[in-house]
Amino acid sequence: METGKIVIEKVRGKSTVTKSFSKYPLKFIIPRKVGPSRVDAVWIYALTYGGGIVSGDDISCKLEIGAGCTAVLTTQASTKVYKSLGSKCSEQSLEAEIGSNSMLVLIPDPVTCFSTARYFQKQVFRVRSDSNLVLVDWITSGRHESGEKWDFTHYKSTNNIFLESDQPLFLDTVLLEQGSIVPLAERMQDYQVIAMVVLLGPMLRHIQGQVQEDVKRMMAKQLQGSPARWDRQMKSNTRRRGYCSNSFLDNRISLSIPEASIGWLGGIAGFVALFLKNGR
């Protein structure tokens, strides 16, 4: 059974929440006013009681974005996944249907898993040919102030995008788990964040190129090579880690980020937020 559901439809020419349901441990906050009155966008904050996801929690959410509507789903803080009890795994799933000429912006704070935590997340998006989607999915290494660095037991995040309900556009899974020989922290070396950004749809074409150029410049310094080399590296990673239709390859960015560059992801979220508040 669903833990939460939100339906957004056009009412008197404005994107409006026409149905909202949530139950423990999930709660939605939907502010009435976020930006100027000319901006047509619904903002939704998802949070959990207790400030995080407890071992064994199973949260299931569904979003329906009607034709011509814009919705932003975000959080108030990082998604904390507490320590697991035994072999219990915390799970969270999202299913979103994005209508024609609509936009969904999913820009949560990162997932932060505590020591020994087990977490599984699955997100499925069903789009039309003129739907628009901004997806940011990221995880940090853990609680540095407590001496935890990639100290969780299991993390799995799956993101699937389907066109017209059944044609796969993008299938991606990230799996991180402790190895019996080499600890996860040793394998990750100095990297503190794994992040993925997806920009899909005609309304986002003017920022897709800008974001990719920013990434190329940032990563070229770390790879000690040219932007052209980073472009080859990025496309190679895209093909290796998931499946995308050919037309979708240049709209997805997947990278691991050193600690010094974590703020860049926040910059993307801020850029998109400004774009929405000023009118799409």
LOLO-585503 format. One record per residue: residue in three letters; x, y, z of N, C-alpha, C in turn. Coordinates in steps of 0.02 Angstrom, whole numbers, plus 50000, padded with zeros to 5 digits. Example, Ala and Ser with C-alpha at 12.3 -4.5 7.8 and 13.67 -1.06 7.14 Angstrom:
<sites>
<site ALA,<50660,49716,50390>,<50615,49775,50390>,<50660,49835,50390>>
<site SER,<50642,49888,50354>,<50684,49947,50357>,<50645,50002,50394>>
</sites>
This chain:
<sites>
<site MET,<50042,49940,50000>,<50000,50000,50000>,<50044,50062,50000>>
<site GLU,<50021,50114,49964>,<50059,50176,49959>,<50063,50212,50025>>
<site THR,<50123,50239,50039>,<50132,50280,50098>,<50113,50352,50084>>
<site GLY,<50119,50373,50020>,<50101,50441,50002>,<50083,50446,49928>>
<site LYS,<50040,50494,49913>,<50020,50506,49843>,<50002,50579,49835>>
<site ILE,<50024,50607,49778>,<50007,50676,49762>,<49986,50680,49688>>
<site VAL,<49931,50714,49676>,<49907,50725,49607>,<49907,50800,49595>>
<site ILE,<49936,50820,49539>,<49939,50891,49521>,<49905,50901,49453>>
<site GLU,<49858,50947,49452>,<49820,50960,49391>,<49814,51036,49381>>
<site LYS,<49795,51054,49320>,<49782,51124,49305>,<49713,51144,49332>>
<site VAL,<49712,51196,49373>,<49649,51223,49399>,<49651,51299,49388>>
<site ARG,<49606,51323,49347>,<49604,51394,49329>,<49671,51419,49302>>
<site GLY,<49702,51376,49262>,<49764,51394,49229>,<49826,51388,49271>>
<site LYS,<49822,51361,49332>,<49880,51356,49376>,<49891,51283,49398>>
<site SER,<49953,51264,49405>,<49969,51198,49432>,<49946,51196,49505>>
<site THR,<49905,51146,49520>,<49873,51143,49586>,<49873,51071,49612>>
<site VAL,<49887,51063,49676>,<49881,50997,49708>,<49807,50982,49719>>
<site THR,<49781,50932,49684>,<49710,50914,49691>,<49700,50854,49736>>
<site LYS,<49755,50818,49751>,<49751,50762,49798>,<49818,50755,49833>>
<site SER,<49817,50749,49899>,<49877,50740,49938>,<49863,50692,49995>>
<site PHE,<49902,50640,49999>,<49893,50589,50051>,<49961,50566,50075>>
<site SER,<49969,50559,50140>,<50030,50531,50167>,<50015,50501,50236>>
<site LYS,<50054,50451,50254>,<50047,50421,50320>,<50116,50404,50347>>
<site TYR,<50119,50391,50411>,<50182,50376,50445>,<50221,50321,50408>>
<site PRO,<50286,50331,50398>,<50330,50384,50423>,<50341,50443,50376>>
<site LEU,<50298,50450,50325>,<50307,50502,50274>,<50260,50561,50286>>
<site LYS,<50285,50620,50271>,<50243,50680,50276>,<50262,50728,50221>>
<site PHE,<50211,50763,50193>,<50222,50813,50141>,<50209,50883,50169>>
<site ILE,<50251,50930,50150>,<50238,51001,50163>,<50233,51035,50095>>
<site ILE,<50177,51069,50083>,<50165,51101,50018>,<50152,51176,50030>>
<site PRO,<50204,51218,50025>,<50195,51290,50036>,<50148,51320,49985>>
<site ARG,<50108,51368,50007>,<50062,51401,49961>,<50098,51449,49914>>
<site LYS,<50151,51481,49939>,<50186,51530,49899>,<50261,51519,49905>>
<site VAL,<50294,51509,49848>,<50367,51499,49848>,<50402,51554,49807>>
<site GLY,<50375,51570,49750>,<50405,51621,49707>,<50353,51673,49687>>
<site PRO,<50369,51715,49637>,<50322,51766,49613>,<50257,51734,49587>>
<site SER,<50204,51771,49590>,<50138,51744,49571>,<50135,51722,49498>>
<site ARG,<50180,51751,49457>,<50179,51733,49385>,<50207,51663,49373>>
<site VAL,<50242,51636,49423>,<50274,51571,49414>,<50225,51515,49429>>
<site ASP,<50218,51470,49382>,<50171,51414,49389>,<50209,51351,49408>>
<site ALA,<50219,51341,49473>,<50254,51282,49497>,<50231,51265,49568>>
<site VAL,<50220,51200,49580>,<50203,51176,49647>,<50267,51148,49679>>
<site TRP,<50281,51170,49740>,<50340,51145,49777>,<50316,51098,49832>>
<site ILE,<50350,51040,49835>,<50331,50988,49884>,<50394,50969,49923>>
<site TYR,<50388,50971,49989>,<50443,50949,50032>,<50423,50882,50064>>
<site ALA,<50464,50832,50053>,<50452,50766,50082>,<50497,50757,50143>>
<site LEU,<50469,50736,50199>,<50509,50725,50259>,<50482,50665,50296>>
<site THR,<50522,50640,50342>,<50503,50582,50382>,<50504,50601,50455>>
<site TYR,<50458,50571,50493>,<50457,50582,50565>,<50521,50554,50596>>
<site GLY,<50549,50590,50642>,<50611,50568,50674>,<50673,50590,50636>>
<site GLY,<50664,50625,50580>,<50721,50653,50544>,<50760,50604,50502>>
<site GLY,<50734,50545,50492>,<50771,50497,50450>,<50732,50434,50439>>
<site ILE,<50763,50386,50404>,<50731,50322,50388>,<50758,50269,50436>>
<site VAL,<50712,50239,50472>,<50730,50190,50523>,<50735,50121,50492>>
<site SER,<50777,50079,50521>,<50786,50011,50496>,<50719,49976,50489>>
<site GLY,<50706,49949,50429>,<50644,49914,50415>,<50589,49957,50386>>
<site ASP,<50598,50023,50383>,<50547,50066,50353>,<50538,50049,50279>>
<site ASP,<50476,50053,50256>,<50460,50041,50185>,<50414,50097,50162>>
<site ILE,<50442,50145,50125>,<50406,50205,50104>,<50393,50201,50029>>
<site SER,<50330,50209,50010>,<50311,50205,49939>,<50270,50266,49921>>
<site CYS,<50292,50303,49870>,<50260,50366,49852>,<50244,50367,49777>>
<site LYS,<50188,50398,49761>,<50168,50404,49691>,<50151,50477,49675>>
<site LEU,<50176,50501,49617>,<50161,50568,49593>,<50128,50565,49525>>
<site GLU,<50077,50605,49516>,<50045,50612,49451>,<50045,50686,49432>>
<site ILE,<50084,50702,49380>,<50090,50771,49357>,<50049,50779,49294>>
<site GLY,<49994,50816,49299>,<49949,50825,49242>,<49979,50866,49186>>
<site ALA,<49946,50866,49129>,<49970,50902,49070>,<49980,50976,49085>>
<site GLY,<50038,51002,49064>,<50052,51073,49071>,<50070,51096,49141>>
<site CYS,<50082,51050,49187>,<50096,51068,49257>,<50171,51063,49272>>
<site THR,<50192,51098,49324>,<50261,51096,49348>,<50261,51081,49422>>
<site ALA,<50304,51033,49443>,<50309,51015,49513>,<50382,51006,49532>>
<site VAL,<50399,51028,49592>,<50466,51020,49620>,<50460,50978,49683>>
<site LEU,<50496,50923,49685>,<50498,50880,49745>,<50567,50884,49775>>
<site THR,<50571,50905,49838>,<50635,50913,49870>,<50630,50893,49944>>
<site THR,<50682,50905,49982>,<50683,50888,50053>,<50708,50947,50093>>
<site GLN,<50701,50944,50159>,<50725,50997,50203>,<50796,50985,50227>>
<site ALA,<50819,50924,50221>,<50887,50906,50244>,<50906,50840,50211>>
<site SER,<50966,50817,50224>,<50988,50753,50195>,<50944,50696,50219>>
<site THR,<50935,50646,50177>,<50897,50587,50195>,<50942,50541,50235>>
<site LYS,<50932,50540,50301>,<50974,50500,50345>,<50946,50429,50351>>
<site VAL,<50988,50380,50340>,<50969,50310,50347>,<51004,50282,50409>>
<site TYR,<50965,50267,50460>,<50994,50246,50524>,<51020,50174,50521>>
<site LYS,<51057,50156,50573>,<51088,50090,50577>,<51035,50035,50570>>
<site SER,<51054,49982,50536>,<51007,49926,50526>,<51007,49881,50587>>
<site LEU,<50949,49851,50599>,<50942,49802,50652>,<50944,49733,50620>>
<site GLY,<50998,49697,50632>,<51006,49632,50600>,<51013,49640,50525>>
<site SER,<50973,49603,50488>,<50976,49605,50415>,<50921,49648,50384>>
<site LYS,<50885,49687,50426>,<50830,49727,50400>,<50857,49781,50353>>
<site CYS,<50820,49792,50298>,<50839,49842,50248>,<50785,49896,50244>>
<site SER,<50806,49958,50246>,<50759,50013,50237>,<50748,50024,50162>>
<site GLU,<50685,50033,50142>,<50669,50040,50071>,<50627,50102,50058>>
<site GLN,<50639,50131,50001>,<50601,50190,49980>,<50591,50187,49904>>
<site SER,<50529,50197,49882>,<50514,50193,49810>,<50471,50253,49790>>
<site LEU,<50482,50274,49728>,<50444,50330,49699>,<50424,50311,49629>>
<site GLU,<50361,50321,49613>,<50336,50311,49545>,<50303,50376,49523>>
<site ALA,<50326,50404,49467>,<50301,50468,49444>,<50279,50464,49372>>
<site GLU,<50220,50491,49359>,<50193,50498,49291>,<50194,50572,49272>>
<site ILE,<50229,50588,49218>,<50238,50658,49198>,<50200,50669,49133>>
<site GLY,<50150,50712,49135>,<50107,50722,49077>,<50139,50763,49022>>
<site SER,<50100,50772,48969>,<50124,50810,48911>,<50138,50882,48930>>
<site ASN,<50195,50908,48906>,<50215,50977,48918>,<50221,50993,48992>>
<site SER,<50234,50943,49033>,<50241,50952,49105>,<50314,50945,49126>>
<site MET,<50328,50965,49188>,<50396,50961,49213>,<50395,50936,49286>>
<site LEU,<50439,50888,49300>,<50452,50866,49368>,<50525,50879,49384>>
<site VAL,<50538,50914,49438>,<50606,50928,49461>,<50615,50893,49527>>
<site LEU,<50659,50844,49528>,<50673,50805,49589>,<50743,50823,49612>>
<site ILE,<50748,50866,49663>,<50812,50892,49686>,<50817,50884,49762>>
<site PRO,<50822,50822,49786>,<50828,50811,49858>,<50898,50825,49883>>
<site ASP,<50904,50834,49949>,<50970,50833,49980>,<50997,50761,49975>>
<site PRO,<51062,50751,49983>,<51090,50684,49973>,<51069,50634,50026>>
<site VAL,<51074,50571,50009>,<51065,50517,50057>,<51129,50509,50098>>
<site THR,<51121,50503,50163>,<51178,50491,50207>,<51164,50429,50250>>
<site CYS,<51201,50377,50237>,<51190,50314,50273>,<51236,50310,50334>>
<site PHE,<51207,50291,50391>,<51246,50281,50451>,<51284,50215,50447>>
<site SER,<51328,50205,50494>,<51366,50143,50498>,<51319,50083,50502>>
<site THR,<51333,50031,50464>,<51296,49967,50459>,<51228,49974,50425>>
<site ALA,<51209,50033,50401>,<51143,50042,50371>,<51136,50000,50307>>
<site ARG,<51074,49979,50295>,<51056,49945,50233>,<50998,49984,50201>>
<site TYR,<51007,50003,50137>,<50958,50048,50106>,<50949,50030,50032>>
<site PHE,<50886,50028,50011>,<50869,50015,49941>,<50819,50068,49918>>
<site GLN,<50834,50098,49861>,<50791,50151,49833>,<50777,50136,49760>>
<site LYS,<50713,50142,49741>,<50695,50132,49671>,<50649,50189,49649>>
<site GLN,<50665,50219,49592>,<50625,50274,49565>,<50610,50259,49491>>
<site VAL,<50545,50262,49475>,<50522,50248,49407>,<50485,50309,49381>>
<site PHE,<50504,50332,49321>,<50473,50391,49291>,<50444,50371,49223>>
<site ARG,<50382,50389,49213>,<50348,50376,49149>,<50333,50443,49116>>
<site VAL,<50360,50453,49056>,<50358,50518,49024>,<50325,50514,48955>>
<site ARG,<50306,50572,48930>,<50283,50579,48861>,<50341,50607,48820>>
<site SER,<50331,50613,48755>,<50385,50637,48712>,<50403,50710,48726>>
<site ASP,<50356,50749,48754>,<50370,50819,48770>,<50370,50832,48845>>
<site SER,<50377,50779,48885>,<50384,50788,48958>,<50454,50813,48974>>
<site ASN,<50461,50841,49034>,<50525,50868,49056>,<50541,50843,49126>>
<site LEU,<50605,50823,49136>,<50624,50795,49200>,<50694,50819,49219>>
<site VAL,<50700,50843,49280>,<50765,50856,49311>,<50771,50807,49369>>
<site LEU,<50822,50766,49368>,<50832,50715,49420>,<50903,50721,49448>>
<site VAL,<50907,50731,49513>,<50971,50730,49548>,<50968,50674,49599>>
<site ASP,<51014,50627,49595>,<51016,50570,49641>,<51087,50564,49667>>
<site TRP,<51096,50572,49733>,<51164,50572,49758>,<51168,50546,49829>>
<site ILE,<51228,50520,49846>,<51240,50491,49912>,<51308,50515,49936>>
<site THR,<51313,50531,50001>,<51376,50550,50031>,<51409,50490,50064>>
<site SER,<51471,50498,50084>,<51508,50442,50113>,<51487,50426,50184>>
<site GLY,<51451,50472,50217>,<51428,50459,50285>,<51440,50517,50333>>
<site ARG,<51441,50503,50397>,<51448,50554,50449>,<51522,50562,50467>>
<site HIS,<51554,50611,50437>,<51625,50621,50449>,<51639,50639,50522>>
<site GLU,<51594,50679,50552>,<51607,50701,50621>,<51605,50642,50670>>
<site SER,<51575,50587,50650>,<51574,50527,50692>,<51626,50475,50670>>
<site GLY,<51669,50495,50624>,<51721,50451,50601>,<51698,50398,50552>>
<site GLU,<51639,50408,50522>,<51611,50359,50475>,<51624,50382,50403>>
<site LYS,<51653,50337,50364>,<51667,50352,50294>,<51655,50288,50254>>
<site TRP,<51602,50288,50213>,<51582,50229,50175>,<51578,50168,50221>>
<site ASP,<51545,50178,50279>,<51544,50127,50330>,<51478,50089,50333>>
<site PHE,<51432,50105,50287>,<51368,50069,50286>,<51378,49999,50255>>
<site THR,<51327,49957,50263>,<51332,49888,50240>,<51310,49879,50168>>
<site HIS,<51254,49913,50149>,<51226,49901,50083>,<51188,49963,50061>>
<site TYR,<51199,49983,49998>,<51162,50039,49968>,<51149,50022,49895>>
<site LYS,<51086,50029,49875>,<51067,50016,49805>,<51016,50068,49783>>
<site SER,<51029,50100,49727>,<50984,50151,49700>,<50971,50136,49627>>
<site THR,<50908,50129,49609>,<50888,50114,49540>,<50844,50170,49513>>
<site ASN,<50860,50194,49454>,<50821,50246,49420>,<50804,50222,49350>>
<site ASN,<50739,50218,49335>,<50716,50196,49269>,<50669,50249,49239>>
<site ILE,<50679,50264,49176>,<50635,50310,49140>,<50606,50274,49080>>
<site PHE,<50539,50277,49073>,<50505,50244,49018>,<50465,50295,48978>>
<site LEU,<50467,50288,48912>,<50428,50331,48867>,<50362,50298,48851>>
<site GLU,<50308,50336,48859>,<50241,50311,48845>,<50229,50244,48881>>
<site SER,<50248,50241,48943>,<50234,50186,48990>,<50281,50127,48985>>
<site ASP,<50303,50107,48924>,<50339,50043,48921>,<50405,50045,48882>>
<site GLN,<50420,50097,48843>,<50482,50099,48806>,<50538,50125,48850>>
<site PRO,<50590,50085,48864>,<50644,50107,48908>,<50688,50161,48876>>
<site LEU,<50693,50218,48911>,<50739,50271,48890>,<50804,50268,48930>>
<site PHE,<50798,50249,48993>,<50855,50254,49038>,<50846,50204,49095>>
<site LEU,<50895,50159,49103>,<50893,50110,49157>,<50961,50112,49191>>
<site ASP,<50961,50128,49256>,<51025,50137,49290>,<51020,50110,49362>>
<site THR,<51073,50078,49385>,<51076,50053,49453>,<51146,50066,49481>>
<site VAL,<51148,50093,49542>,<51210,50101,49579>,<51207,50055,49639>>
<site LEU,<51258,50013,49647>,<51261,49965,49703>,<51327,49974,49740>>
<site LEU,<51322,49987,49804>,<51381,49993,49847>,<51371,49947,49907>>
<site GLU,<51418,49903,49919>,<51412,49859,49977>,<51482,49839,50001>>
<site GLN,<51485,49822,50064>,<51549,49803,50093>,<51574,49737,50062>>
<site GLY,<51637,49736,50045>,<51667,49676,50017>,<51700,49634,50071>>
<site SER,<51706,49570,50058>,<51737,49525,50107>,<51813,49532,50109>>
<site ILE,<51841,49560,50056>,<51914,49567,50052>,<51936,49640,50059>>
<site VAL,<51908,49684,50016>,<51927,49754,50017>,<51869,49796,50043>>
<site PRO,<51877,49833,50097>,<51823,49876,50124>,<51802,49928,50073>>
<site LEU,<51739,49949,50077>,<51712,49999,50031>,<51751,50064,50035>>
<site ALA,<51769,50085,50095>,<51805,50148,50103>,<51872,50147,50066>>
<site GLU,<51905,50090,50065>,<51968,50084,50030>,<51958,50088,49954>>
<site ARG,<51904,50058,49931>,<51890,50060,49859>,<51872,50130,49836>>
<site MET,<51838,50169,49878>,<51816,50236,49859>,<51872,50287,49865>>
<site GLN,<51926,50271,49900>,<51984,50314,49908>,<51964,50383,49936>>
<site ASP,<51978,50437,49900>,<51965,50504,49927>,<51897,50532,49906>>
<site TYR,<51857,50493,49871>,<51793,50518,49847>,<51740,50516,49903>>
<site GLN,<51701,50570,49908>,<51654,50578,49962>,<51581,50578,49939>>
<site VAL,<51569,50582,49875>,<51500,50586,49848>,<51497,50548,49782>>
<site ILE,<51442,50512,49772>,<51425,50486,49706>,<51360,50519,49686>>
<site ALA,<51358,50547,49626>,<51300,50586,49606>,<51282,50573,49533>>
<site MET,<51218,50580,49518>,<51194,50574,49450>,<51145,50631,49437>>
<site VAL,<51150,50662,49379>,<51104,50715,49359>,<51075,50697,49291>>
<site VAL,<51010,50700,49285>,<50975,50688,49221>,<50936,50750,49203>>
<site LEU,<50945,50775,49143>,<50907,50831,49116>,<50874,50807,49052>>
<site LEU,<50809,50802,49053>,<50771,50774,48997>,<50715,50820,48977>>
<site GLY,<50708,50832,48912>,<50650,50868,48888>,<50666,50933,48851>>
<site PRO,<50621,50956,48808>,<50633,51015,48767>,<50642,51080,48807>>
<site MET,<50610,51085,48865>,<50616,51147,48905>,<50685,51155,48936>>
<site LEU,<50724,51101,48938>,<50789,51103,48972>,<50848,51104,48925>>
<site ARG,<50835,51108,48861>,<50890,51104,48812>,<50939,51161,48821>>
<site HIS,<50915,51220,48840>,<50960,51277,48845>,<51006,51274,48905>>
<site ILE,<50992,51230,48954>,<51038,51224,49011>,<51078,51158,49009>>
<site GLN,<51058,51111,48967>,<51095,51048,48963>,<51168,51059,48943>>
<site GLY,<51178,51099,48890>,<51245,51111,48867>,<51287,51149,48918>>
<site GLN,<51256,51197,48952>,<51292,51236,49001>,<51315,51193,49059>>
<site VAL,<51272,51149,49083>,<51290,51105,49139>,<51346,51058,49120>>
<site GLN,<51342,51029,49060>,<51394,50982,49039>,<51461,51017,49030>>
<site GLU,<51461,51078,49005>,<51524,51114,48998>,<51555,51129,49066>>
<site ASP,<51513,51145,49115>,<51537,51157,49183>,<51570,51094,49212>>
<site VAL,<51537,51036,49199>,<51564,50973,49224>,<51631,50957,49189>>
<site LYS,<51635,50967,49124>,<51696,50953,49087>,<51755,50994,49115>>
<site ARG,<51742,51059,49127>,<51796,51101,49153>,<51818,51079,49222>>
<site MET,<51769,51061,49265>,<51785,51040,49332>,<51824,50975,49334>>
<site MET,<51802,50926,49294>,<51833,50860,49296>,<51897,50857,49257>>
<site ALA,<51905,50900,49207>,<51967,50900,49167>,<52027,50913,49212>>
<site LYS,<52019,50957,49262>,<52074,50972,49308>,<52092,50911,49349>>
<site GLN,<52040,50873,49371>,<52052,50815,49413>,<52082,50757,49373>>
<site LEU,<52063,50752,49309>,<52089,50698,49267>,<52156,50718,49236>>
<site GLN,<52176,50783,49246>,<52238,50808,49217>,<52241,50796,49142>>
<site GLY,<52183,50810,49111>,<52179,50802,49039>,<52136,50857,49010>>
<site SER,<52121,50851,48947>,<52082,50903,48913>,<52008,50889,48920>>
<site PRO,<51965,50940,48908>,<51892,50929,48908>,<51871,50874,48860>>
<site ALA,<51907,50867,48805>,<51889,50814,48757>,<51899,50745,48788>>
<site ARG,<51952,50738,48828>,<51964,50674,48862>,<51908,50659,48912>>
<site TRP,<51887,50712,48949>,<51832,50703,48997>,<51767,50684,48961>>
<site ASP,<51756,50713,48900>,<51696,50697,48863>,<51695,50623,48846>>
<site ARG,<51753,50595,48826>,<51756,50524,48811>,<51745,50483,48874>>
<site GLN,<51775,50506,48930>,<51767,50470,48993>,<51694,50468,49015>>
<site MET,<51659,50525,49009>,<51590,50529,49031>,<51545,50484,48990>>
<site LYS,<51555,50483,48924>,<51514,50440,48882>,<51529,50366,48894>>
<site SER,<51592,50351,48908>,<51610,50282,48924>,<51577,50260,48988>>
<site ASN,<51576,50303,49039>,<51543,50286,49102>,<51468,50276,49092>>
<site THR,<51439,50318,49049>,<51367,50313,49036>,<51349,50245,49008>>
<site ARG,<51388,50222,48960>,<51372,50158,48929>,<51385,50099,48976>>
<site ARG,<51436,50106,49019>,<51455,50050,49061>,<51407,50040,49120>>
<site ARG,<51383,50094,49150>,<51347,50088,49213>,<51271,50079,49204>>
<site GLY,<51244,50092,49146>,<51172,50085,49139>,<51154,50080,49065>>
<site TYR,<51089,50084,49052>,<51065,50082,48983>,<51030,50148,48967>>
<site CYS,<51045,50177,48909>,<51009,50236,48886>,<50994,50227,48812>>
<site SER,<50939,50254,48788>,<50929,50257,48716>,<50981,50305,48688>>
<site ASN,<50999,50298,48624>,<51052,50339,48595>,<51037,50413,48600>>
<site SER,<50974,50433,48592>,<50957,50503,48594>,<50961,50532,48664>>
<site PHE,<50970,50489,48713>,<50969,50511,48782>,<51039,50518,48812>>
<site LEU,<51089,50493,48777>,<51157,50490,48806>,<51182,50558,48829>>
<site ASP,<51173,50610,48789>,<51202,50675,48805>,<51162,50713,48857>>
<site ASN,<51108,50685,48883>,<51067,50720,48931>,<51078,50694,49002>>
<site ARG,<51126,50650,49012>,<51138,50619,49077>,<51210,50628,49098>>
<site ILE,<51220,50648,49159>,<51287,50657,49185>,<51293,50613,49246>>
<site SER,<51346,50572,49249>,<51357,50529,49307>,<51429,50535,49328>>
<site LEU,<51440,50549,49392>,<51508,50561,49413>,<51516,50547,49488>>
<site SER,<51579,50535,49506>,<51599,50534,49576>,<51635,50599,49590>>
<site ILE,<51624,50627,49650>,<51647,50694,49664>,<51691,50695,49725>>
<site PRO,<51751,50725,49721>,<51791,50734,49781>,<51758,50784,49827>>
<site GLU,<51779,50784,49889>,<51746,50826,49940>,<51746,50899,49921>>
<site ALA,<51800,50924,49890>,<51805,50995,49874>,<51755,51018,49823>>
<site SER,<51724,50972,49786>,<51678,50991,49732>,<51605,50976,49749>>
<site ILE,<51590,50958,49811>,<51522,50941,49829>,<51474,50998,49817>>
<site GLY,<51496,51060,49828>,<51452,51117,49820>,<51425,51125,49749>>
<site TRP,<51459,51095,49700>,<51436,51101,49631>,<51366,51072,49622>>
<site LEU,<51351,51016,49657>,<51285,50986,49651>,<51232,51033,49678>>
<site GLY,<51247,51065,49734>,<51201,51115,49761>,<51190,51171,49713>>
<site GLY,<51242,51187,49674>,<51236,51240,49624>,<51186,51221,49569>>
<site ILE,<51185,51158,49549>,<51137,51136,49499>,<51066,51145,49526>>
<site ALA,<51055,51123,49588>,<50989,51129,49618>,<50968,51202,49621>>
<site GLY,<51015,51245,49641>,<51000,51316,49645>,<50985,51346,49577>>
<site PHE,<51022,51324,49526>,<51012,51349,49459>,<50942,51331,49434>>
<site VAL,<50921,51269,49445>,<50855,51247,49423>,<50801,51283,49463>>
<site ALA,<50812,51292,49529>,<50763,51328,49570>,<50754,51399,49545>>
<site LEU,<50809,51432,49529>,<50804,51501,49503>,<50768,51502,49437>>
<site PHE,<50782,51453,49394>,<50749,51447,49330>,<50673,51442,49338>>
<site LEU,<50651,51402,49387>,<50579,51393,49399>,<50548,51455,49430>>
<site LYS,<50582,51486,49478>,<50554,51544,49512>,<50546,51604,49466>>
<site ASN,<50589,51607,49415>,<50585,51663,49368>,<50538,51648,49310>>
<site GLY,<50508,51590,49311>,<50462,51571,49257>,<50495,51526,49208>>
<site ARG,<50463,51468,49195>,<50496,51419,49151>,<50488,51439,49079>>
</sites>
